Amino acid sequence: MNASLWRHWNTLAGLADFPTSATPRVDVRETKDSYNLVAELPGYAPEQVQVNVLDGVLELKGEQKSESDAEERWLVKERHETSFTRQFRLPSDVDTANITAEFRYGLLSLHLPKKEEAKPRTVPIRAA
């Protein structure tokens, strides 16, 4: 995928090309049948992450909250509560009804299949 296509994929108004430290890093691959997005979410559990699709926009959201007790006081606290929202405008050939997600070892993997009509096909040639 060339750089300008990635910017198209990665850009909604206000989104930078380079994520900040609170924003998960992602890799996107394209095959003839699908796009595959993998987001790094170290320390997140699957129930702390949401994947939403609306009007051609894929949204990743996550929130981590630290556990706290009124009878405790922090002596050292280097891990902070974090949250993020990251949005991607989907290419028009994505079959949004069949997007699947898997969470494993801190990686969120999304499979975004292409619509049947967008997939390349071979046209048979008949002898005349």
DSSP file (Angstrom, degrees, kcal/mol; ACC not computed):
  #  RESIDUE AA STRUCTURE BP1 BP2  ACC     N-H-->O    O-->H-N    N-H-->O    O-->H-N    TCO  KAPPA ALPHA  PHI   PSI    X-CA   Y-CA   Z-CA
    1    1 A M              0   0    0      0, 0.0    27,-0.1     0, 0.0     5,-0.0   0.000 360.0 360.0 360.0 124.8    0.0    0.0    0.0
    2    2 A N     >  -     0   0    0      1,-0.1     4,-2.3     4,-0.0     3,-0.2  -0.250 360.0-103.7 -75.6 167.3    1.6    3.3   -1.0
    3    3 A A  H  > S+     0   0    0      1,-0.2     4,-2.3     2,-0.2     5,-0.2   0.869 118.9  50.8 -60.9 -40.5    2.0    6.2    1.4
    4    4 A S  H  > S+     0   0    0      1,-0.2     4,-1.9     2,-0.2    -1,-0.2   0.881 110.2  50.0 -68.5 -35.3   -0.9    8.3   -0.1
    5    5 A L  H  > S+     0   0    0      2,-0.2     4,-2.6     1,-0.2    -1,-0.2   0.900 109.8  51.7 -66.7 -39.7   -3.3    5.3    0.1
    6    6 A W  H  X S+     0   0    0     -4,-2.3     4,-3.1     2,-0.2    -2,-0.2   0.920 107.7  51.7 -62.1 -42.5   -2.3    4.8    3.7
    7    7 A R  H  X S+     0   0    0     -4,-2.3     4,-1.1     2,-0.2    -1,-0.2   0.907 110.1  49.6 -60.5 -40.0   -3.0    8.4    4.5
    8    8 A H  H  < S+     0   0    0     -4,-1.9     3,-0.4     1,-0.2    81,-0.3   0.935 115.0  44.1 -61.0 -45.6   -6.4    8.0    2.9
    9    9 A W  H  < S+     0   0    0     -4,-2.6    80,-0.8     1,-0.2    -2,-0.2   0.890 120.8  40.1 -63.9 -41.3   -7.0    4.9    5.0
   10   10 A N  H  < S+     0   0    0     -4,-3.1     2,-0.6    78,-0.2    -1,-0.2   0.458  97.1  96.1 -92.3  -3.8   -5.6    6.5    8.2
   11   11 A T     <  +     0   0    0     -4,-1.1     2,-0.3    -3,-0.4    78,-0.1  -0.819  28.4 150.2-108.7 120.8   -7.1   10.0    7.9
   12   12 A L  S >  S-     0   0    0     -2,-0.6     3,-2.5    75,-0.1    75,-0.1  -0.880  70.6 -65.9-119.1 160.7  -10.2   11.4    9.3
   13   13 A A  T 3  S+     0   0    0     -2,-0.3     3,-0.1     1,-0.3    -2,-0.0  -0.198 124.5  13.1 -50.2 127.0  -10.2   15.1   10.1
   14   14 A G  T 3  S+     0   0    0      1,-0.3     2,-0.4    -3,-0.0    -1,-0.3   0.357  91.4 126.7  91.6  -6.3   -7.7   15.8   12.8
   15   15 A L    <   -     0   0    0     -3,-2.5    -1,-0.3     2,-0.0     2,-0.1  -0.723  51.0-138.8 -89.2 135.3   -5.9   12.5   12.8
   16   16 A A        -     0   0    0     -2,-0.4     4,-0.1     2,-0.1    -4,-0.1  -0.471  15.5-124.2 -84.8 159.7   -2.1   12.6   12.5
   17   17 A D  S    S+     0   0    0     -2,-0.1    -1,-0.1     1,-0.1    -2,-0.0   0.796 100.7  54.2 -70.6 -28.6   -0.1   10.2   10.4
   18   18 A F  S    S-     0   0    0      7,-0.0    -1,-0.1     0, 0.0    -2,-0.1  -0.932  87.9-130.3-113.7 122.7    2.0    9.3   13.4
   19   19 A P        -     0   0    0      0, 0.0     2,-0.1     0, 0.0     6,-0.1  -0.278  18.5-122.2 -69.8 153.4    0.3    8.0   16.6
   20   20 A T    >   -     0   0    0      1,-0.1     3,-1.3     4,-0.1     0, 0.0  -0.333  37.3 -93.9 -82.4 174.8    1.1    9.5   20.0
   21   21 A S  T 3  S+     0   0    0      1,-0.3     4,-0.1    -2,-0.1    -1,-0.1   0.775 127.0  51.6 -63.9 -25.8    2.3    7.3   22.8
   22   22 A A  T 3  S+     0   0    0      2,-0.1    -1,-0.3    60,-0.0    61,-0.0   0.596  96.6  82.0 -85.1 -10.9   -1.3    6.8   24.1
   23   23 A T  S <  S-     0   0    0     -3,-1.3    61,-0.1    61,-0.1    63,-0.0  -0.808  88.3-114.8 -97.4 130.6   -2.6    5.8   20.7
   24   24 A P        -     0   0    0      0, 0.0     2,-0.2     0, 0.0    17,-0.1  -0.337  26.3-122.7 -65.2 142.4   -2.0    2.2   19.7
   25   25 A R        -     0   0    0     15,-0.3    15,-2.6    -4,-0.1     2,-0.3  -0.600  32.4-162.5 -79.8 145.7    0.3    1.5   16.8
   26   26 A V  E     -A   39   0A   0     -2,-0.2     2,-0.4    13,-0.2    13,-0.2  -0.936  17.1-155.9-131.3 153.4   -1.3   -0.4   13.9
   27   27 A D  E     -A   38   0A   0     11,-2.1    11,-2.5    -2,-0.3     2,-0.4  -0.974  13.5-164.3-120.5 141.2   -0.1   -2.4   10.9
   28   28 A V  E     -A   37   0A   0     -2,-0.4     2,-0.3     9,-0.2     9,-0.2  -0.995   6.4-176.9-130.3 128.6   -2.4   -2.8    7.9
   29   29 A R  E     -A   36   0A   0      7,-2.6     7,-2.7    -2,-0.4     2,-0.4  -0.904  12.0-149.1-120.0 151.4   -1.9   -5.4    5.1
   30   30 A E  E     +A   35   0A   0     -2,-0.3     5,-0.2     5,-0.2     2,-0.2  -0.976  15.2 176.6-121.1 135.6   -3.9   -5.9    1.9
   31   31 A T        -     0   0    0      3,-3.3     3,-0.0    -2,-0.4    -2,-0.0  -0.690  50.3 -95.1-118.4 178.6   -4.5   -9.2    0.1
   32   32 A K  S    S+     0   0    0     -2,-0.2     3,-0.1     1,-0.2    -2,-0.0   0.777 125.3  34.2 -66.7 -22.7   -6.7   -9.8   -2.9
   33   33 A D  S    S-     0   0    0      1,-0.2    81,-3.0    86,-0.1     2,-0.3   0.599 124.5  -3.7-106.2 -14.5   -9.6  -10.8   -0.6
   34   34 A S  E     - B   0 113A   0     79,-0.3    -3,-3.3    60,-0.1     2,-0.4  -0.968  55.1-112.4-163.5 171.9   -9.2   -8.6    2.4
   35   35 A Y  E     -AB  30 112A   0     77,-2.4    77,-3.1    -2,-0.3     2,-0.4  -0.921  29.0-157.0-112.5 147.4   -7.5   -6.0    4.6
   36   36 A N  E     -AB  29 111A   0     -7,-2.7    -7,-2.6    -2,-0.4     2,-0.4  -0.986   7.0-169.9-131.5 122.5   -6.0   -7.1    7.9
   37   37 A L  E     -AB  28 110A   0     73,-2.2    73,-3.5    -2,-0.4     2,-0.4  -0.933   2.3-171.2-114.4 132.0   -5.3   -4.6   10.7
   38   38 A V  E     -AB  27 109A   0    -11,-2.5   -11,-2.1    -2,-0.4     2,-0.4  -0.991   5.5-166.9-124.0 124.4   -3.3   -5.4   13.8
   39   39 A A  E     -AB  26 108A   0     69,-2.8    69,-2.6    -2,-0.4     2,-0.6  -0.919  19.9-129.5-112.6 135.1   -3.3   -3.0   16.7
   40   40 A E  E     + B   0 107A   0    -15,-2.6   -15,-0.3    -2,-0.4    67,-0.2  -0.728  33.8 165.1 -82.3 121.7   -0.8   -3.2   19.6
   41   41 A L    >   -     0   0    0     65,-3.6     3,-1.8    -2,-0.6    65,-0.1  -0.444  12.5-175.7-133.9  60.5   -2.7   -3.0   22.9
   42   42 A P  T 3  S+     0   0    0      0, 0.0     3,-0.1     0, 0.0    64,-0.1  -0.336  72.9  15.7 -62.7 136.3   -0.3   -4.2   25.6
   43   43 A G  T 3  S+     0   0    0      1,-0.3     2,-0.3    -2,-0.0    63,-0.0   0.302  98.9 118.0  85.9  -9.7   -1.9   -4.4   29.1
   44   44 A Y    <   -     0   0    0     -3,-1.8    -1,-0.3    62,-0.1    62,-0.2  -0.649  53.8-145.5 -89.1 147.1   -5.4   -4.3   27.7
   45   45 A A    >   -     0   0    0     -2,-0.3     3,-2.3    -3,-0.1     4,-0.2  -0.773  30.3-108.7-101.6 155.1   -7.9   -7.1   28.2
   46   46 A P  G >  S+     0   0    0      0, 0.0     3,-1.5     0, 0.0    -1,-0.1   0.849 118.7  58.1 -53.7 -35.6  -10.5   -7.9   25.5
   47   47 A E  G 3  S+     0   0    0      1,-0.3    -3,-0.0     3,-0.0    15,-0.0   0.581  99.3  60.0 -74.0  -6.8  -13.3   -6.5   27.6
   48   48 A Q  G <  S+     0   0    0     -3,-2.3    15,-1.9    14,-0.0     2,-0.4   0.361  98.2  73.0 -95.7   3.9  -11.5   -3.1   27.8
   49   49 A V  E <   -D   62   0B   0     -3,-1.5     2,-0.4    -4,-0.2    13,-0.2  -0.935  59.0-167.7-124.3 141.1  -11.6   -2.7   24.0
   50   50 A Q  E     -D   61   0B   0     11,-2.9    11,-2.4    -2,-0.4     2,-0.5  -0.969   6.6-161.2-125.3 144.1  -14.4   -1.9   21.6
   51   51 A V  E     +D   60   0B   0     -2,-0.4     2,-0.3     9,-0.2     9,-0.2  -0.991  18.2 178.8-122.5 120.9  -14.6   -2.1   17.8
   52   52 A N  E     -D   59   0B   0      7,-2.6     7,-3.2    -2,-0.5     2,-0.4  -0.925  14.6-164.7-122.9 146.5  -17.3   -0.1   16.2
   53   53 A V  E     +D   58   0B   0     -2,-0.3     2,-0.3     5,-0.2     5,-0.2  -0.993  20.8 155.5-130.7 125.1  -18.2    0.4   12.5
   54   54 A L  E >   -D   57   0B   0      3,-2.1     3,-1.4    -2,-0.4    -2,-0.0  -0.946  66.1 -12.4-152.2 128.0  -20.6    3.2   11.5
   55   55 A D  T 3  S-     0   0    0     -2,-0.3     3,-0.1     1,-0.3    -1,-0.0   0.858 128.5 -48.3  52.1  43.7  -20.9    5.1    8.2
   56   56 A G  T 3  S+     0   0    0      1,-0.2    34,-3.1    33,-0.1     2,-0.5   0.625 113.0 117.3  77.7  12.8  -17.7    3.7    6.7
   57   57 A V  E <   -DE  54  89B   0     -3,-1.4    -3,-2.1    32,-0.2     2,-0.5  -0.961  51.6-153.2-118.3 128.7  -15.6    4.5    9.8
   58   58 A L  E     -DE  53  88B   0     30,-3.2    30,-2.5    -2,-0.5     2,-0.5  -0.871  17.0-166.4 -96.4 127.2  -13.9    1.9   11.9
   59   59 A E  E     -DE  52  87B   0     -7,-3.2    -7,-2.6    -2,-0.5     2,-0.5  -0.967  10.5-165.2-121.3 128.3  -13.4    3.0   15.5
   60   60 A L  E     +DE  51  86B   0     26,-3.3    26,-2.8    -2,-0.5     2,-0.4  -0.948  15.4 178.0-107.7 130.2  -11.1    1.4   18.0
   61   61 A K  E     +DE  50  85B   0    -11,-2.4   -11,-2.9    -2,-0.5     2,-0.3  -0.984   3.6 171.0-132.7 143.4  -11.7    2.4   21.7
   62   62 A G  E     -DE  49  84B   0     22,-2.1    22,-2.2    -2,-0.4     2,-0.3  -0.997  10.9-171.4-150.3 152.8  -10.1    1.3   24.8
   63   63 A E  E     - E   0  83B   0    -15,-1.9     2,-0.5    -2,-0.3    20,-0.2  -0.957   2.2-169.8-148.6 127.0  -10.0    2.2   28.5
   64   64 A Q  E     - E   0  82B   0     18,-3.5    18,-0.9    -2,-0.3     2,-0.4  -0.964   8.2-172.4-113.9 130.4   -7.7    1.0   31.3
   65   65 A K        -     0   0    0     -2,-0.5     2,-0.2    16,-0.2    -2,-0.0  -0.968  21.5-126.3-120.9 139.6   -8.5    1.9   34.9
   66   66 A S        -     0   0    0     -2,-0.4     2,-0.3     1,-0.1    15,-0.1  -0.590  26.9-114.6 -83.1 145.9   -6.3    1.1   37.8
   67   67 A E        -     0   0    0     -2,-0.2     2,-0.3     2,-0.0    -1,-0.1  -0.607  40.7-179.3 -79.1 137.9   -7.7   -0.7   40.8
   68   68 A S        -     0   0    0     -2,-0.3     2,-0.4     5,-0.0     5,-0.0  -0.975  17.7-161.0-141.1 151.5   -7.8    1.3   43.9
   69   69 A D    >   -     0   0    0     -2,-0.3     3,-1.9     1,-0.1    -2,-0.0  -0.992  26.0-130.1-133.7 139.6   -8.9    0.8   47.5
   70   70 A A  T 3  S+     0   0    0     -2,-0.4    -1,-0.1     1,-0.3     0, 0.0   0.743 109.2  56.2 -61.7 -23.5   -9.7    3.6   50.0
   71   71 A E  T 3  S+     0   0    0      2,-0.0     2,-0.3    -3,-0.0    -1,-0.3   0.417  98.3  79.2 -90.3   2.3   -7.4    1.9   52.5
   72   72 A E    <   -     0   0    0     -3,-1.9     2,-0.4     2,-0.0    -3,-0.0  -0.737  57.1-164.7-107.2 156.1   -4.4    2.0   50.2
   73   73 A R        -     0   0    0     -2,-0.3     2,-0.3    -5,-0.0    -3,-0.0  -0.996  27.6-114.7-136.0 142.0   -2.0    4.7   49.3
   74   74 A W        +     0   0    0     -2,-0.4     3,-0.2     1,-0.2    -2,-0.0  -0.544  27.0 178.3 -75.7 133.0    0.3    4.6   46.4
   75   75 A L  S    S+     0   0    0      1,-0.4     2,-0.4    -2,-0.3    -1,-0.2   0.756  82.8   8.4 -96.1 -39.3    4.1    4.5   47.1
   76   76 A V        +     0   0    0      0, 0.0    -1,-0.4     0, 0.0     2,-0.3  -0.986  66.2 176.4-139.8 131.5    5.1    4.3   43.5
   77   77 A K        +     0   0    0     -2,-0.4    -3,-0.0    -3,-0.2     3,-0.0  -0.792  20.0 146.1-139.3  94.8    2.6    4.8   40.6
   78   78 A E        +     0   0    0     -2,-0.3     2,-0.5     2,-0.1    -1,-0.1   0.638  57.8  77.4-101.3 -20.0    4.2    4.7   37.2
   79   79 A R  S    S-     0   0    0      3,-0.0     2,-0.3     0, 0.0   -13,-0.0  -0.820  70.2-162.0 -94.1 127.3    1.4    3.0   35.3
   80   80 A H        -     0   0    0     -2,-0.5     2,-0.3     1,-0.1    -2,-0.1  -0.686  27.1 -97.5-108.7 158.3   -1.5    5.4   34.6
   81   81 A E        -     0   0    0     -2,-0.3     2,-0.3   -15,-0.1   -16,-0.2  -0.559  52.5-174.3 -66.5 135.0   -5.1    5.0   33.6
   82   82 A T  E     +E   64   0B   0    -18,-0.9   -18,-3.5    -2,-0.3     2,-0.3  -0.938  18.7 178.6-134.2 156.4   -5.3    5.3   29.9
   83   83 A S  E     -E   63   0B   0     -2,-0.3     2,-0.3   -20,-0.2   -20,-0.2  -0.975   6.6-175.4-148.4 158.9   -7.9    5.5   27.2
   84   84 A F  E     -E   62   0B   0    -22,-2.2   -22,-2.1    -2,-0.3     2,-0.4  -0.988  15.0-163.0-150.9 157.2   -7.7    5.9   23.5
   85   85 A T  E     +E   61   0B   0     -2,-0.3     2,-0.4   -24,-0.2   -24,-0.2  -0.971  14.9 178.6-138.6 129.5  -10.0    6.3   20.5
   86   86 A R  E     -E   60   0B   0    -26,-2.8   -26,-3.3    -2,-0.4     2,-0.3  -0.999   7.2-165.0-134.6 132.5   -8.6    5.7   17.0
   87   87 A Q  E     -E   59   0B   0     -2,-0.4     2,-0.4   -28,-0.2   -28,-0.2  -0.897   6.5-171.3-123.1 147.8  -10.6    6.0   13.8
   88   88 A F  E     -E   58   0B   0    -30,-2.5   -30,-3.2    -2,-0.3     2,-0.6  -0.998  23.9-131.8-136.2 129.7  -10.1    4.8   10.2
   89   89 A R  E     -E   57   0B   0    -80,-0.8   -32,-0.2    -2,-0.4   -78,-0.1  -0.734  34.8-132.9 -78.4 123.7  -12.1    5.7    7.2
   90   90 A L        -     0   0    0    -34,-3.1    -1,-0.0    -2,-0.6     6,-0.0  -0.504  17.4-106.9 -79.6 143.6  -12.7    2.3    5.5
   91   91 A P    >   -     0   0    0      0, 0.0     3,-1.7     0, 0.0    -1,-0.1  -0.354  33.9-113.9 -60.6 152.1  -12.1    1.8    1.8
   92   92 A S  T 3  S+     0   0    0      1,-0.3    -2,-0.1    -3,-0.1    23,-0.0   0.672 111.1  65.9 -67.1 -16.3  -15.4    1.5    0.0
   93   93 A D  T 3  S+     0   0    0      2,-0.1    22,-2.9    21,-0.1     2,-0.3   0.395  74.1 113.1 -88.8   5.8  -14.7   -2.2   -0.9
   94   94 A V  B <   -F  114   0C   0     -3,-1.7     2,-1.4    20,-0.2    20,-0.3  -0.627  66.4-137.4 -79.7 132.5  -14.8   -3.4    2.7
   95   95 A D    >   -     0   0    0     18,-3.4     3,-1.9    -2,-0.3    -1,-0.1  -0.714  23.7-174.4 -85.9  87.9  -17.7   -5.8    3.5
   96   96 A T  G >  S+     0   0    0     -2,-1.4     3,-1.0     1,-0.3    -1,-0.2   0.744  74.9  64.7 -62.8 -25.6  -18.5   -4.2    6.9
   97   97 A A  G 3  S+     0   0    0      1,-0.2    -1,-0.3    -3,-0.1    -2,-0.1   0.683 106.1  44.4 -70.5 -16.8  -21.1   -6.8    7.8
   98   98 A N  G <  S+     0   0    0     -3,-1.9    -1,-0.2    15,-0.2     2,-0.2   0.124  76.3 133.5-118.4  21.6  -18.4   -9.5    7.9
   99   99 A I    <   -     0   0    0     -3,-1.0     2,-0.3    13,-0.1    13,-0.2  -0.521  36.6-164.8 -68.7 136.5  -15.6   -7.9    9.8
  100  100 A T  E     -C  111   0A   0     11,-2.0    11,-2.6    -2,-0.2     2,-0.4  -0.909   5.6-157.9-124.1 155.3  -14.1  -10.2   12.5
  101  101 A A  E     -C  110   0A   0     -2,-0.3     2,-0.3     9,-0.2     9,-0.2  -0.980   7.7-175.7-134.9 144.6  -11.9   -9.4   15.5
  102  102 A E  E     -C  109   0A   0      7,-2.2     7,-3.3    -2,-0.4     2,-0.5  -0.998  10.1-156.2-138.5 139.5   -9.5  -11.5   17.6
  103  103 A F  E     +C  108   0A   0     -2,-0.3     2,-0.3     5,-0.2     5,-0.2  -0.972  25.9 153.4-120.3 123.2   -7.6  -10.5   20.7
  104  104 A R  E >   -C  107   0A   0      3,-2.4     3,-1.7    -2,-0.5    -2,-0.1  -0.959  63.7 -10.3-154.2 129.6   -4.4  -12.4   21.6
  105  105 A Y  T 3  S-     0   0    0     -2,-0.3     3,-0.1     1,-0.3   -64,-0.1   0.839 127.9 -50.6  53.2  39.6   -1.3  -11.6   23.5
  106  106 A G  T 3  S+     0   0    0      1,-0.2   -65,-3.6   -62,-0.2     2,-0.5   0.596 115.0 114.8  77.9  10.6   -2.0   -7.9   23.6
  107  107 A L  E <   -BC  40 104A   0     -3,-1.7    -3,-2.4   -67,-0.2     2,-0.6  -0.963  52.9-154.4-117.5 128.1   -2.7   -7.7   19.8
  108  108 A L  E     -BC  39 103A   0    -69,-2.6   -69,-2.8    -2,-0.5     2,-0.5  -0.895  15.6-165.9 -97.6 118.8   -6.1   -6.9   18.3
  109  109 A S  E     -BC  38 102A   0     -7,-3.3    -7,-2.2    -2,-0.6     2,-0.5  -0.928   3.0-168.4-110.8 124.5   -6.4   -8.5   14.9
  110  110 A L  E     -BC  37 101A   0    -73,-3.5   -73,-2.2    -2,-0.5     2,-0.6  -0.937   9.0-156.7-113.5 133.1   -9.2   -7.4   12.5
  111  111 A H  E     -BC  36 100A   0    -11,-2.6   -11,-2.0    -2,-0.5   -75,-0.2  -0.946   9.9-173.0-107.9 117.5  -10.0   -9.2    9.3
  112  112 A L  E     -B   35   0A   0    -77,-3.1   -77,-2.4    -2,-0.6   -13,-0.1  -0.842  12.9-154.5-115.1  92.5  -11.8   -6.8    6.9
  113  113 A P  E     -B   34   0A   0      0, 0.0   -18,-3.4     0, 0.0   -79,-0.3  -0.292  14.8-119.7 -68.6 151.0  -13.0   -8.9    4.0
  114  114 A K  B     -F   94   0C   0    -81,-3.0   -20,-0.2   -20,-0.3     5,-0.1  -0.594  34.9 -97.3 -84.7 151.3  -13.6   -7.2    0.6
  115  115 A K    >>  -     0   0    0    -22,-2.9     3,-1.4    -2,-0.2     4,-0.8  -0.352  34.3-115.0 -63.3 148.4  -17.0   -7.3   -1.0
  116  116 A E  G >4 S+     0   0    0      1,-0.3     3,-1.1     2,-0.2    -1,-0.1   0.892 115.8  54.3 -54.0 -43.8  -17.4  -10.0   -3.6
  117  117 A E  G 34 S+     0   0    0      1,-0.3    -1,-0.3     4,-0.0     4,-0.1   0.706 105.0  55.5 -68.3 -16.6  -17.9   -7.6   -6.4
  118  118 A A  G <4 S+     0   0    0     -3,-1.4    -1,-0.3   -25,-0.2    -2,-0.2   0.641  87.4  96.3 -88.0 -15.1  -14.5   -5.9   -5.5
  119  119 A K  S << S-     0   0    0     -3,-1.1   -86,-0.1    -4,-0.8   -87,-0.1  -0.493  84.8-106.4 -76.7 143.0  -12.5   -9.1   -5.7
  120  120 A P        -     0   0    0      0, 0.0     2,-0.3     0, 0.0    -1,-0.1  -0.376  42.7-175.8 -65.2 146.1  -10.7   -9.8   -8.9
  121  121 A R        -     0   0    0     -4,-0.1     2,-0.5    -3,-0.1    -4,-0.0  -0.977  25.6-119.1-141.7 156.2  -12.2  -12.5  -11.1
  122  122 A T        -     0   0    0     -2,-0.3     0, 0.0     0, 0.0     0, 0.0  -0.820  22.5-141.8 -96.8 131.8  -11.3  -14.3  -14.3
  123  123 A V        -     0   0    0     -2,-0.5     2,-0.1     1,-0.0    -2,-0.0  -0.827  21.2-127.3 -93.1 121.3  -13.7  -13.9  -17.1
  124  124 A P        -     0   0    0      0, 0.0     2,-0.5     0, 0.0    -1,-0.0  -0.396  17.4-140.9 -68.4 145.8  -14.1  -17.2  -19.1
  125  125 A I        -     0   0    0     -2,-0.1     2,-0.3     0, 0.0    -2,-0.0  -0.937  11.6-152.7-111.3 124.1  -13.5  -16.9  -22.8
  126  126 A R        -     0   0    0     -2,-0.5     2,-0.3     1,-0.0     0, 0.0  -0.709  21.2-115.6 -93.5 144.2  -15.8  -18.9  -25.1
  127  127 A A              0   0    0     -2,-0.3    -1,-0.0     1,-0.1     0, 0.0  -0.615 360.0 360.0 -75.2 138.1  -14.7  -20.1  -28.5
  128  128 A A              0   0    0     -2,-0.3    -1,-0.1     0, 0.0    -2,-0.0   0.440 360.0 360.0 -90.9 360.0  -16.8  -18.4  -31.2
